[in-house]
């Protein structure tokens, strides 16, 4: 029984070692530096990740915010969703 436990741990250790070597081999290289254009006075309020996406909530103007979606694999902006409030809408 003890031998089976040791064999199982050896197999688990070998699998973890192979996985770590694959991660270090450069197969998961970053995209370098990416830029996002924001107007003067704009600020990033919240940043969150979801899968391979970075979602930024940017304050553009007092009644205008945008969700900016960025692909973390490429660093490219995938799209923007404008959030605007009117006098009849509440936050």
C-alpha positions in Angstrom: 0.0 0.0 0.0 2.8 2.4 0.9 4.6 1.6 -2.4 1.4 2.6 -4.3 1.2 5.9 -2.5 4.9 6.6 -3.3 4.4 5.7 -7.0 1.3 8.0 -7.1 3.2 10.9 -5.6 6.1 10.3 -8.0 3.7 10.4 -11.0 2.0 13.6 -9.6 5.4 15.2 -9.1 6.5 14.4 -12.6 3.3 15.8 -14.1 3.6 19.0 -12.2 7.3 19.3 -13.3 6.3 18.9 -16.9 3.6 21.5 -16.6 5.9 24.0 -15.1 8.5 23.4 -17.8 5.9 24.1 -20.5 4.9 27.3 -18.8 8.5 28.5 -18.7 9.4 27.5 -22.2 8.0 30.7 -23.7 4.7 29.3 -25.0 2.9 31.8 -22.9 4.7 35.0 -23.8 3.1 38.4 -23.2 2.2 41.0 -25.8 4.6 43.7 -24.6 3.3 47.2 -24.2 -0.2 48.3 -25.3 -1.8 51.7 -25.2 -5.4 52.7 -24.6 -6.6 56.2 -25.7 -8.5 58.1 -23.1 -9.5 61.8 -23.3 -7.9 64.4 -21.0 -9.3 64.2 -17.5 -10.6 60.6 -17.9 -9.7 58.1 -15.2 -9.9 54.3 -14.7 -12.2 53.6 -11.8 -12.3 49.8 -11.7 -10.3 47.0 -13.4 -11.3 43.4 -13.4 -10.4 40.2 -15.3 -12.8 37.7 -16.7 -11.2 34.8 -18.5 -8.8 36.2 -21.1 -10.3 39.7 -20.9 -9.5 42.8 -18.9 -12.5 45.0 -18.3 -11.8 48.6 -17.3 -14.5 51.0 -16.1 -13.4 54.5 -17.1 -14.9 57.8 -15.9 -14.9 59.9 -19.1 -17.1 62.9 -18.0 -19.5 63.5 -15.1 -22.4 61.6 -16.8 -20.4 59.4 -19.1 -18.5 56.2 -18.3 -17.2 53.5 -20.5 -16.4 49.8 -20.1 -13.3 49.1 -22.1 -12.7 45.4 -22.9 -9.1 44.3 -23.7 -8.0 40.9 -24.9 -5.2 39.8 -22.5 -3.7 37.5 -25.1 -3.0 40.2 -27.6 -3.3 43.5 -25.7 -5.8 44.7 -28.3 -8.9 46.6 -27.3 -11.9 44.3 -28.1 -14.6 47.0 -27.7 -16.2 49.7 -25.6 -19.6 50.0 -24.0 -20.7 53.6 -23.3 -22.6 54.2 -20.1 -24.5 57.4 -20.0 -27.0 58.6 -17.5 -29.9 60.9 -18.2 -31.9 63.0 -15.8 -34.6 60.3 -15.6 -32.2 57.4 -15.1 -30.6 56.7 -11.7 -27.2 55.1 -10.9 
